[in-house]
Amino acid sequence: MITRLKQKKDQNIQVLHSARLASSPSSVKDSGVQGSTVNIGSSSSPGNYSVTAATSAAMDIDVVFSRPFELIDEITEASPDAEDGLQLGDQIVRFGNVQPGENLLQCLAAKDQSNKGCVFTMTILRQGAMTNVQVTPRVWLGRGLLGCNFRIL
């Protein structure tokens, strides 16, 4: 069982690495609006990407989002994070209002403690798509308040 979980974890990480955003500009189709294109390129700021969306109506929208700073490399079945929809291999782009930097792990633990029983939003990158997930840190039968392990990227 453990070997099978490890194999699944390795496969998911390979998928994530292959879906990583390239540092050179590229284009991908946005499934939300027919005929729209999202151009993703590196920004002059080292932790961000610039995204320009052009629709068939010739409107441009510029959005900047942060680069992922954590990877979920272990998640326990029936844990709060698993129940809230997080998955093995999700890359964390935003963890509430926590900013990546010095003492990141301590800041993340403090965020969990201060939000015990309260919902907050995590922005994740899953297989190349940005997604918001509502997470509620809470006491459960396992370790911690979330039930997953993060690896700093």
VEXFI-542978 format. One record per residue: residue in one letter; x negated, z, y negated of N, C-alpha, C, O, CB in turn. Coordinates in pm, 1 decimal, always signed. Each point is the difference from the previous one (the first is absolute). Glycine has a CB too. Example, Ala and Ser with C-alpha at 12.3 -4.5 7.8 and 13.67 -1.06 7.14 Angstrom:
R rest     n.px     n.pz     n.py    ca.px    ca.pz    ca.py     c.px     c.pz     c.py     o.px     o.pz     o.py    cb.px    cb.pz    cb.py
R    A  -1319.0   +780.0   +569.0    +89.0     +0.0   -119.0    -90.0     +0.0   -120.0   -103.6    +66.5     +1.9   +292.8    +58.1   +115.4
R    S   -154.2   -196.6   -222.3    -82.0     +6.0   -119.0    +77.0    +73.0   -109.0    -50.9    +16.9   -110.8    -67.5   -231.4   +173.6
***
This chain:
R rest     n.px     n.pz     n.py    ca.px    ca.pz    ca.py     c.px     c.pz     c.py     o.px     o.pz     o.py    cb.px    cb.pz    cb.py
R    M    -82.9     +0.0   +119.0    +82.9     +0.0   -119.0    -87.1     +0.0   -125.1    +24.6    -76.7    -93.1   +156.7   +197.5   +218.2
R    I   -283.2    -34.8   -127.3    -88.3     +7.9   -116.9    -76.0   -130.2    -17.7    -17.9    -46.0   -112.7     -4.7   +293.6   +144.1
R    T    -22.2   -307.5    +77.6    -71.8   -127.4     -7.4    +90.9   -108.6    -58.3    -44.1    -80.3    -82.2    -98.3   +147.0   +280.7
R    R   +267.2    -69.2   -156.7    +94.3    -99.4    -50.8    +25.6    +19.8   -149.4     +9.8    -97.5    -74.5    +96.7    +85.0   +301.5
R    L    -95.7   +137.5   -270.8    +17.4    +28.2   -143.1   -121.5    -44.0    -79.5    +12.9    -54.8   -109.5   +134.4   +247.9   +166.1
R    K   -266.2   -168.9     -0.9   -122.3    -40.9    -68.4     -6.1   -152.4    -11.1    -38.3    -53.4   -104.0    -79.9   +259.6   +189.3
R    Q   +155.7   -275.7    +21.8     +1.4   -146.4     -3.9    +98.0    -49.8   -105.8    -31.1    -93.7    -73.6    -29.9    +86.0   +317.5
R    K   +178.3    +68.8   -252.3    +99.7    -39.5    -99.6    -52.9    +26.6   -141.0    +19.9    -80.8    -90.7   +166.2   +129.9   +254.7
R    K   -252.7    +63.2   -181.5    -59.4    +34.5   -129.2   -104.3   -103.7    -38.2     -1.1    -47.2   -113.7    +42.3   +291.8   +156.0
R    D   -128.4   -280.6    +50.2   -103.5   -100.1    -26.8    +61.5   -135.5    -34.6    -49.0    -69.7    -88.9   -105.5   +191.1   +244.5
R    Q   +262.5   -159.1    -84.9    +67.0   -127.2    -29.6    +59.3     +2.0   -140.2    -12.6    -97.1    -74.5    +63.5    +66.3   +318.4
R    N    +13.4   +140.7   -279.6    +60.5    +10.2   -132.8   -105.6     -5.1   -109.2    +21.7    -62.2   -104.1   +164.7   +196.1   +201.4
R    I   -298.0    -70.8    -75.6   -106.8     -2.8    -99.7    -55.6   -141.0    -13.1    -31.5    -43.4   -110.8    -25.2   +283.2   +161.3
R    Q    +44.0   -312.3    +60.4    -46.2   -138.9     -6.3    +97.8    -85.4    -80.0    -41.9    -84.9    -78.7    -73.4   +112.4   +300.6
R    V   +244.9     -5.8   -202.4   +100.4    -74.5    -75.2    -14.2    +29.3   -148.6     +7.3    -90.4    -83.2   +148.8    +95.9   +280.3
R    L   -176.5   +121.7   -229.5    -15.5    +36.8   -140.7   -123.3    -62.2    -61.9     +4.5    -50.4   -112.2   +112.3   +262.5   +159.7
R    H   -226.1   -208.5    +25.1   -122.5    -59.1    -54.4    +16.0   -149.9    -21.0    -53.8    -55.4    -95.8    -80.7   +232.8   +209.8
R    S   +207.4   -242.8    -25.8    +18.8   -143.7    -16.1    +97.1    -31.3   -113.2     -2.2   -110.2    -54.7    -44.9    +80.0   +297.9
R    A   +132.8   +126.9   -279.0    +97.7    -22.4   -106.5    -47.8    +49.3   -135.6    +72.2    -11.4    -99.1   +105.2    +29.6   +269.3
R    R   -298.7    +36.6   -175.8    -52.0    +51.6   -127.1     +3.0   -105.7   -107.4    -19.0   -118.8    +25.9   -125.8   +276.2    +98.5
R    L   +168.7   -112.3   -243.8     +1.4    -91.7   -113.4   -140.4    -49.6    -26.9    -93.6    +79.3     -8.9   +292.3    +38.0    -89.4
R    A   -213.8   -246.7    +85.5   -130.7    -59.7    -27.3    -39.2    +27.1   -144.0    +86.1    +16.8    -86.4    -45.5   -195.8   +258.6
R    S   -171.6   +183.2   -198.4    -44.7    +23.9   -136.6    +10.5   -125.2    -85.2     -4.2     +8.4   -122.8   -149.0   +167.4   +207.7
R    S   +167.0   -291.8    -21.8    +21.0   -122.9    -76.7   +149.1    -27.1     -9.1    +74.7    +37.9    +90.2   -298.2   -131.4    -16.4
R    P   +269.2    +27.7   -181.9   +143.2    -25.3    -15.7    +56.5    -80.3   +117.3    -65.8    -88.1    +55.3    +35.4    +94.5   -303.5
R    S   +153.6    +27.0   +283.7    +68.1    -72.5   +106.8   +148.3     -4.9    -33.3    +45.5    +68.0    -92.0   -218.1     +3.9   +264.6
R    S   +247.4   -151.1    -99.0   +144.5     -8.2    -21.8    +71.5    +30.8   +129.4    -43.6    -39.8   +108.0    +13.4   -130.4   -290.4
R    V   +141.0   +242.0   +170.3    +85.7    +26.1   +113.9   +143.4    -19.4    -44.0    +33.5    +20.6   -116.6   -199.6   +141.3   +217.6
R    K   +250.8   -201.7     -7.3   +141.5    -17.1    -31.7    +67.4   +136.2     -4.3    -25.9    +85.3    +84.8    +28.0   -313.7    +22.9
R    D    +84.5   +248.9   -206.6    +79.3   +120.7    -13.1   +135.8    -28.2    +62.4    +71.3    -90.1    -44.2   -193.7   +162.9   -167.9
R    S   +158.4     +3.7   +314.5   +124.6    -26.9    +70.8   +122.3    +45.0    -77.8   +112.2    -31.0    +40.0   -236.2    +53.4   +172.0
R    G   +106.1    +49.8   -322.1   +113.5    +51.2    -74.9    +75.6   -106.4    -77.3   +122.7     +7.7     -6.9   -244.2   +203.3     -9.5
R    V    +55.6   -309.6    -41.9    +65.3   -101.4    -81.5    -48.7   -136.1    +46.5   -120.4    -24.7     +6.5   +140.5   +182.2   -205.0
R    Q    +71.7   -243.6   +230.0    -38.0   -132.9    +47.8    -72.8    -75.2   -111.3    +45.8     -2.4   -114.2   +152.0     -2.1   +273.1
R    G   -309.5    -55.8   -125.5    -75.5    -78.6    -96.1    -92.8    +80.7    -87.8    -52.5    -53.6    -97.6   +238.0   -101.9   +100.3
R    S   -208.0   +282.7    +27.9    -91.2    +78.6    -82.1   -132.5    +16.8    +71.5     -4.7     +4.9   +123.0   +197.9   +115.3   -228.2
R    T   -300.1   -111.3    +29.1   -133.9    +16.6    +54.0    -64.2   +121.4    -63.4    +15.8    +23.3   -119.8    -37.4   -270.4   +159.6
R    V    -50.9   +325.1    +39.6    -71.1   +115.2    -52.1   -148.7    -28.8    +12.8    -49.4    -20.6   +110.8   +238.0   +180.9    -48.3
R    N   -260.1   -162.2   -173.2   -144.0    -20.7     -0.6    -69.0   +134.4    -10.3    +27.7    +77.8    -91.3     -1.6   -305.1    -14.3
R    I   -115.0   +254.5   +198.1    -70.0   +127.5     +2.3   -147.1    -26.1    -23.5    -60.9    -81.2    +69.6   +230.7   +182.2    +87.8
R    G   -227.6    -32.3   -255.3   -141.6    -15.2    -29.3    -59.8   +132.0    -40.8    +72.7    +94.0    -32.2    -34.9   -329.5    -36.0
R    S   -169.3   +244.1    +69.1    -64.3   +124.4    -38.4     +4.8    +15.0   -150.8     -2.0    -98.1    -74.4   -147.8    +88.1   +275.9
R    S   +156.0   +133.6   -244.2     +8.9    +31.4   -142.2   -138.4    +36.7    -52.6    -92.8    +23.1    +77.5   +331.9    +55.5    -50.1
R    S   -251.5    -73.5   -158.2   -126.5    +41.7    -58.7    -23.5   +148.6    +23.0   -114.1    +45.7     -7.0   +134.7   -225.9   -165.5
R    S    +83.8   +256.0   +199.4    -10.5   +141.6    +29.6    -22.6    +16.6   +149.1    +77.0    -55.4    +78.6    +72.1   +115.5   -273.8
R    P   -253.3    +15.0   +239.0    -37.3     +1.7   +140.9   +100.2    +61.9    +95.7    -20.5    -18.8   +119.9   -205.0    +27.5   -201.7
R    G   +329.1    +61.2    +45.8    +92.3    +55.9    +97.5   +132.7    -70.5     +3.0    +91.7    +46.7    +67.6   -202.7   +167.5    -98.0
R    N   +125.6   -324.4    -39.5   +130.7    -61.7    -14.1     -1.2   -147.2    +34.5   -104.3    -65.4     -1.2   +155.9   +231.1   -172.6
R    Y    +67.9   -217.2   +204.9    +22.6   -141.7    +19.4    +98.5    -45.3   -106.3    +81.7    +79.0    -47.2   -127.7    -64.6   +297.5
R    S    +38.7   -137.8   -287.0    +96.0    -58.1    -92.4    +89.3    -93.4    +78.1    -47.7    -81.1    +79.3   -112.0   +100.2   -274.1
R    V   +289.5     -8.0   +172.4    +96.0    -82.8    +72.0    +82.5    -76.3   -102.4    +59.8    +60.2    -89.2    -51.0   +102.2   +285.2
R    T     -5.3   -293.9   -183.8    +82.7    -82.8    -87.1   +102.3    -70.4    +85.2    -34.9    -68.4    +96.1   -152.6    +36.8   -261.3
R    A   +314.7    +48.0   +130.6   +107.7    -65.6    +74.5    +60.4   -108.5    -86.1    +40.2    +24.6   -113.7     +7.9   +185.7   +243.7
R    A    -41.8   -330.8    -75.3    +61.6   -111.4    -72.4   +120.5    -46.8    +78.3    -12.3    -37.2   +116.7   -209.0    -33.0   -217.0
R    T   +337.6    +71.5    +37.9   +121.3    -43.9    +68.9    +30.0   -143.5    -35.7    -67.2    -58.8    -84.9   +156.7   +292.3    +85.2
R    S    +10.9   -290.4    +63.9    +38.1   -137.4    -29.6    +53.7    -13.1   -141.8     +6.7   -110.8    -53.1    +43.5    +75.3   +294.9
R    A    -11.8   +146.9   -304.2    +47.4     -2.4   -138.6   -116.8     +8.0    -97.4    +22.3    +15.4   -120.1   +192.5    +92.1   +192.1
R    A   -337.7   -117.3    -24.4   -122.4     +0.9    -79.7    -19.3   +129.7    -76.3    -53.1     -1.1   -111.0    +73.1   -243.6    +90.8
R    M    +22.5   +357.2    +78.2    -25.0   +130.2    -61.2   -119.7    +61.5    +69.7     -9.9     -5.6   +122.6   +255.0    +37.8   -182.9
R    D   -336.6    +26.5    -16.4   -116.1    +67.6    +54.8    +16.1   +149.9    -17.3    +42.4    +47.1   -105.5   -187.7   -246.1    +55.4
R    I   +111.4   +273.3   +153.7     +5.7   +145.3     -5.0   -136.4    +51.6    +44.1    -46.7    -33.7   +108.7   +298.9    +39.4    -62.4
R    D   -316.3    +75.7   -129.7   -129.1    +58.2    +34.7    +19.5   +145.5    +40.5    +62.6    +77.8    -72.0   -181.7   -234.6    -86.7
R    V    +64.9   +192.4   +274.2     +9.0   +135.5    +50.8   -139.6    +40.2    +45.1    -72.2    -82.4    +56.2   +316.1    +53.7    +15.6
R    V   -283.5   +153.1    -95.3   -128.1    +49.0    +48.5    +27.7   +116.5    +93.7    +75.5    +90.9    -34.4   -197.2   -164.7   -177.4
R    F    +61.0    +71.6   +329.8    +13.8   +112.1    +91.2   -137.5    +39.5    +51.2    -93.0    -80.6     +0.7   +325.0     +6.2    +65.1
R    S   -243.4   +197.8    -23.6   -127.5    +53.3    +45.0    -34.5    -48.1   +139.7    +87.3    -36.4    +78.7    -50.7   +235.4   -221.9
R    R   -163.4   -198.2   +171.3    -50.6    -32.2   +133.1    +25.9   +120.2    +91.9     -6.4   +114.1    -45.9   -172.6   -270.3    -50.8
R    P   +207.8   +133.2   +224.5    +22.3   +111.8    +92.2   -121.8    +92.1     +4.3   -114.3    -45.6     -2.1   +267.8    -98.8   +139.3
R    F   -126.6   +274.5   -131.2   -109.8    +97.0     +4.4     +0.5    +83.6   +126.5    -93.2    +76.8    +23.7    +99.4    -69.5   -270.0
R    E    +98.2    -21.1   +328.8     +7.9    +72.5   +126.5    +63.4    -88.2   +106.4    +75.3    -92.8    -29.8    -58.5   +311.8    -93.1
R    L    -49.1   -187.7   +246.6    +56.6    -69.7   +115.2    +56.5   +105.4    +94.0    -67.4    +98.3    +30.5    -96.5   -293.3    -52.2
R    I   +286.1   +175.7    +67.6    +55.6    +90.6   +100.7    -60.1    -41.7   +133.4    +34.1   -104.7    +55.0   +185.1   +142.0   -185.2
R    D   -309.4    +46.3   +181.3    -67.4    -36.4   +124.9    +49.3    +81.6   +119.7    -48.0    -17.7   +111.9   -151.0    -45.6   -247.1
R    E   +294.4   +151.9   +110.9    +62.4    +75.3   +108.5   +133.5    +51.6    -51.1     +7.9    +52.3   -111.2   -233.2    +14.0   +211.7
R    I   +328.8    -80.4    -21.5   +131.4    +51.9    -37.3    +66.5    +54.8   +125.1     +0.3    -64.5   +104.9    +21.5   -100.7   -297.0
R    T    +34.1   +283.7   +180.0    +60.7    +67.2   +114.1   +146.6    -38.9    +11.7    +74.0     -1.3    -98.3   -234.8   +192.6    +73.8
R    E   +200.8   -223.0   +147.0   +139.4    -35.2    +26.4    +90.0   +116.4    -39.3    -33.9   +115.7    +24.8    -35.4   -269.3   +163.8
R    A   +183.2   +123.9   -249.4    +99.8    +98.5    -43.6    -49.7    +88.0   -115.2    +60.2   +103.5    -28.8    +29.3   -103.5   +261.2
R    S   -197.5    -39.8   -297.6    -50.7    +73.8   -116.6    +81.5    -39.5   -123.5    +71.0   -100.6     +2.6   -305.3   +111.6    +98.0
R    P   +224.8    +67.3   -208.8    +70.5    -38.0   -123.3    -34.5   -140.8    -47.4    +90.2    -75.3    -36.9    -87.7   +315.1    -25.7
R    D   -129.6   -277.5    +62.4    -37.8   -134.2    -44.8    +55.4   -108.8    +90.6    +44.5   -104.2    -48.0   -250.7   +201.1    -49.6
R    A   +203.8    -73.4   +228.7    +55.8    -98.7    +93.3   +150.3    -14.7    -22.9    +52.2   -111.5     +0.2   -230.9   +167.3   +169.8
R    E   +247.8    +55.2   -189.4   +144.3     -4.8    -25.0    +31.8    -65.6   -134.5   +105.0    -62.5    -15.1    -77.8   +269.2   +153.9
R    D   -117.6   -192.7   -236.7    +21.1    -58.6   -133.1    -37.9   -147.6     -5.0    +22.9    -66.3   -101.1    -65.3   +290.3     +2.1
R    G    -15.7   -276.4   +208.2    -24.8   -143.7     +7.1   -144.3    -44.3    -13.6    -26.7   -120.1     +1.0   +248.1    +98.8    -90.3
R    L   -315.9   +114.2    +76.5   -140.4    -41.3     -5.2    -45.3    -40.0   +139.6    +52.9    +47.9   +100.3    -97.5   +106.0   -296.6
R    Q    -55.1   -243.2   +201.2    -47.9    -51.5   +127.8   -151.9     +4.6     +4.9    -67.1     +2.6   -103.2   +269.0   -150.7   +121.3
R    L   -253.8   +149.0   +102.0   -142.5     -6.8    +22.9    -55.2   -125.7    -66.2    +54.4   -108.7    +19.2    -31.0   +236.1   +197.9
R    G   -129.3   -114.2   -293.6    -61.6   -114.4    -65.8    +48.6    -24.7   -141.8    -57.4    -82.8    -70.6    +32.6    -13.7   +293.0
R    D   +130.5   +166.9   -266.4    +43.7    -15.5   -138.8   -113.6    +40.7    -93.0    -69.3    +98.8    +24.5   +310.4    -54.7    +40.1
R    Q   -259.5   -121.2   -171.4   -101.1    +31.3   -100.0    +70.5    +57.8   -121.9    +94.1    -59.7    -52.3   -248.7   -124.6   +136.3
R    I   +108.9   +300.1   -128.7    +63.3    +70.3   -111.1    -55.4    -53.3   -131.6   -120.6     +3.3    -24.7   +153.5   +203.2   +167.3
R    V    +58.2   -255.8   -226.5    -35.2    -50.9   -132.0    +32.4   +105.9   -105.7    -71.8    +15.5    -98.8   +114.8   -254.1   +174.5
R    R    +66.7   +311.0    -52.3    +39.4   +105.9    -93.5    +61.5   +113.1    +80.4    +82.4    -22.5    +88.6    -43.5   -143.6   -277.6
R    F    -79.9   +287.4   +157.0    +45.7   +120.1    +69.1    +59.6    +91.2   -106.3    -66.9    +89.9    -51.0   -110.1   -109.8   +236.6
R    G   +304.9     -4.7   -218.9    +60.3    +73.5   -111.3    -75.0    -33.3   -127.1    -16.7   -117.0    -34.4    +90.3   +303.3   +187.4
R    N   -119.0    -82.7   -223.3    -76.1    -21.8   -123.3   -149.3    +29.0    +17.8    -72.8    +10.2    -98.8   +278.1    +47.9    -30.4
R    V   -251.3    -44.9   +253.0   -141.7    +28.5    +26.8    -83.7   -124.1    -28.8    +32.2   -109.4    +46.3    +30.8   +279.9   +129.6
R    Q   -169.0   -153.2   -251.4    -92.0   -108.9    -32.0   -123.7    +11.9    +89.3    -51.9   +110.0    +18.9   +135.7   -119.2   -259.3
R    P   -131.6   -103.7   +295.6   -121.8     +5.6    +80.2   -118.4    +42.2    -87.6     -5.9    -33.1   -118.4    +96.5   -146.3   +272.8
R    G   -181.4   +250.5    -96.2   -117.7    +45.6    -73.3    -59.2   +121.6    +67.9    +14.8    +19.0   +120.8    +79.5   -108.7   -334.8
R    E   -162.0   +172.4   +134.5    -62.6   +120.0    +52.2   +104.4    +95.3    +56.1   +111.6     +7.9    -51.3   -297.6    -34.4   -113.2
R    N   +150.2    +97.8   +268.5    +88.1    +99.7    +62.5   +132.6    -59.4    +46.5   +103.3    +66.7     -6.8   -208.9   +106.0   -136.9
R    L   +104.1   -295.9   +190.2   +122.1    -68.9    +40.4    +74.1    +76.2   +109.7   +121.3    +18.7     -9.6   -228.1   -236.0    -52.5
R    L    +36.6   +261.2   +165.5    +66.6    +69.3   +110.1    +67.8   +128.5    -46.6   +110.4    +32.1    +44.0   -278.5   -129.1   +112.9
R    Q   +101.0   +171.0   -247.0    +58.9   +122.5    -52.8   +124.6    -31.3    -84.1    +99.0    +72.8     +5.7   -327.2    +35.7     -5.9
R    C   +222.5   -216.1    -76.8   +115.8    -40.9    -81.4   +117.6    -40.9    +88.3   +115.0    +30.8    -31.5   -270.9   -106.4   -150.4
R    L   +127.6     +6.5   +291.9   +106.4    -42.1    +91.5    +64.3   +121.2    +67.5   +122.1     +6.5    +13.8   -241.9   -224.7    +25.1
R    A    +36.8   +313.8     +3.0    +52.3   +121.2    +63.5    +84.6    +79.6    -99.6   +104.5    +54.1    +36.2   -305.0    -46.3   +117.8
R    A   +155.3     -0.7   -279.2    +76.1    +70.8   -103.1   +134.1    -69.1    -25.0   +101.6    +66.6    -20.5   -316.8    +10.6    -85.6
R    K   +215.5   -210.4   +107.8   +124.2    -76.7    -19.2    +99.2    +32.3   +110.8   +118.6    +19.9    -26.2   -246.8   -204.5    -87.6
R    D    +79.3   +189.9   +238.2    +86.5    +34.8   +112.9    +60.1   +139.3    -19.4   +120.9    +18.6    +13.8   -259.9   -164.1   +138.2
R    Q    +53.5   +243.5   -184.3    +46.3   +138.4    -15.3   +100.5    +14.4   -114.1   +101.5    +68.3    +13.6   -320.6     +9.9    +76.3
R    S   +189.5   -143.3   -202.2    +87.8    +14.3   -116.9   +131.9    -74.6    +17.0    +95.7    +27.5    -72.5   -298.3     -3.0    -69.2
R    N   +209.7   -118.3   +236.2   +121.4    -77.6    +23.3    +67.1    +32.6   +133.0    +81.2    -78.0    +49.7   -180.3   -101.3   -187.9
R    K    +65.2   +294.9   +195.7    +60.0    +36.7   +128.1   +152.0     -0.7    -13.8    +55.6    +72.2    -82.7   -258.2    +68.1   +144.0
R    G   +269.0   -221.7    +19.4   +145.3    -10.3     -3.1    +54.0    -92.7   -108.1   +121.4    -17.7    -10.6   -117.3   +245.2   +100.3
R    C    -92.5   -287.4   -170.7    +42.9    -89.8   -107.6    -49.0   -142.4    +28.6   -110.1    -19.9    +51.3   +105.6   +211.8   -217.9
R    V    +86.6   -288.3   +133.3    -33.2   -140.7    +23.3    -93.3    -50.2   -109.1    +19.0    +30.9   -117.7   +202.1    -67.3   +232.2
R    F   -322.4    -41.6    -75.2    -81.6    -74.3    -96.3    -29.3   -137.0    +59.1    +17.5    -22.3   +119.8   -121.0   +235.6   -213.2
R    T    +58.7   -304.7     +7.9    -19.9   -138.9    +41.8   -146.9    -27.3    +29.4    -88.9    +37.0    -76.7   +286.9   -106.2    -60.5
R    M   -220.6     +3.5   +250.2   -131.9    -52.6    +33.3    +11.7   -152.1     -2.4    +95.8    -56.8    +52.4   -158.6   +261.7    +90.7
R    T    -35.6   -269.6   -204.2     -6.2   -145.7     +4.1   -104.8    -36.2   +102.9   -113.5    +47.5     -5.7   +184.9    -73.3   -238.2
R    I    -32.7    -58.6   +337.9    -91.2    -36.0   +109.1    -15.7   -150.9     +6.5    +84.2    -76.3    -47.5    -17.3   +281.9   +176.3
R    L   -177.0   -245.2    -68.6    -24.5   -140.0    +32.1     +9.1     -9.7   +151.5    -80.8    +58.3    +72.3    -69.0    -99.4   -278.8
R    R   +250.0    -33.9   +253.8    +22.3    -14.7   +144.1     -1.3   -148.4    +33.8    +88.3    -74.5    -42.4    +48.1   +289.4    +52.8
R    Q   -236.3   -257.8    +65.8    -14.8   -139.3    +42.1     +9.9    -94.6   -119.0    +64.8   -104.3     +7.4    +31.4   +163.0   +216.0
R    G   -160.9    -21.1   -333.0     -8.4    -84.6   -118.2   +115.1    +12.3    -97.3     -2.0    -64.0   -105.1   -123.7    -87.2   +244.0
R    A   +226.7   +231.8   -107.3   +116.2    +15.3    -88.6     +5.2   +141.0    -58.2    -18.9    +98.6    +71.3   +144.5   -270.5    +62.9
R    M    -99.7   +180.1   -264.4    +14.7   +129.3    -66.8   +139.5    +53.9    +28.4    +98.2    -73.9     -6.2   -262.3     +7.5   -175.9
R    T   +172.4   +196.8   +213.6   +126.4    +64.4    +31.2     -0.9   +141.8    -54.5   -102.1    +68.4     +7.1   +129.0   -210.4   +199.4
R    N    +85.7   +187.1   -260.8    +16.9   +139.3    -40.0    +69.5    +74.5   +112.0    +97.9    -48.6    +56.7    -87.1    -14.3   -301.1
R    V    -62.0   +181.9   +276.5    +58.2    +83.3   +104.5    +26.4   +137.7    -59.9    -87.5    +58.8    -63.6    -33.1   -187.4   +249.1
R    Q   +241.4   +179.4   -164.9    +35.5   +134.1    -44.2    -45.1    +98.9   +107.2    +41.3     -9.9   +115.5   +157.5    -76.9   -250.2
R    V   -283.7   +182.5    +96.0    -59.3    +95.1    +93.5    +39.1   +142.2    -41.3     +3.3    +32.4   -118.7   -197.5   -190.4   +164.5
R    T   +223.5   +241.8    +53.0    +31.7   +140.2    -26.0    -90.9    +88.4    +84.0    +22.2    +13.4   +120.4   +217.8    -71.7   -174.1
R    P   -342.8   +119.8     -7.3    -83.4    +94.2    +74.9    +87.3   +119.7    +43.1    +74.1    +56.2    -80.6   -284.6   -128.1    -49.3
R    R   +200.2   +108.9   +257.3    +83.3   +109.9    +47.8    -63.6    +66.0   +121.7    -83.4    -59.1    +68.7   +288.3    -57.0   -156.3
R    V   -164.0   +238.4   +112.2    -46.9    +74.2   +116.2    +65.0    -60.8   +123.8   +119.6    -28.8     +1.2   -151.8   +242.5   -137.4
R    W    -48.0   -232.4   +239.2    +48.4    -51.9   +126.6    -81.5    +66.3   +110.0    -77.5    +90.7    -30.5   +148.4   -313.6    -73.0
R    L    -58.1   +183.6   +227.7    -69.2    +68.1   +109.3   -148.6    -32.4     +8.7    -74.4    +72.4    +66.1   +288.1    -74.9    +54.7
R    G   -258.7   -104.9   -186.0   -140.0    -40.8     +6.9    -81.6    +51.9   -117.9    +44.5    +85.5    -76.6    +27.7   -288.0   +200.4
R    R   -194.3   +147.3   -135.9    -92.8    +40.3   -106.3    +38.2    -60.5   -133.9    +53.4   -110.8     -6.6   -233.9   +130.7   +176.3
R    G   +153.3    +52.0   -273.8    +18.4    -50.2   -135.9   +146.3    -18.5    -35.5    +89.6    +39.9    +74.4   -308.9   -151.9    -56.2
R    L   +241.6    +50.2   -133.9   +136.6    -23.1    -47.6    +44.1   -144.6    +18.0   +117.3    -32.2    -18.4   -150.2   +215.5   -145.5
R    L    -62.1   -271.4   +200.1    +33.2   -141.4    +14.1    -12.9    -51.0   +143.1    +80.2    -82.9    +43.1   -155.3    +52.5   -276.1
R    G    -23.7    +78.0   +306.9    -16.7    -43.2   +138.3    -80.5   -125.9    +17.4    +17.8    -72.6    +97.7   +193.7   +178.8    -53.9
R    C   -301.4   -133.3   -139.0    -86.3   -117.0    +15.1   -138.9    +33.7    -49.7    -21.8   +101.8    -65.7   +217.7   -257.4    +39.3
R    N   -289.2    +68.1    +59.0   -138.1    +16.8    -44.7    -37.5   -120.3    -84.1    +28.2   -114.1    +36.7    -88.3   +251.0   +168.0
R    F     -4.1   -110.6   -318.4    -42.5   -105.6    -90.9   -150.6    -18.9     +8.9    -75.1    +95.5    +19.8   +267.4    -44.6   -173.2
R    R   -234.6   -175.1   +138.6   -143.0    -30.2    -12.2    -18.9    -60.8   -138.6    +68.6    -95.4    -36.7   -100.5    +57.8   +290.5
R    I    -60.9    +92.9   -329.8    -27.8    -49.6   -134.2    -68.6   -136.0    +11.8    -93.8    -16.4    +78.0    +73.9   +253.3   -170.1
R    L    +67.2   -333.7    +14.5    -57.5   -135.2     +2.0   -107.5    -12.6   -105.9    -60.4   -106.3    -14.3   +277.0    +12.2    +98.1
***
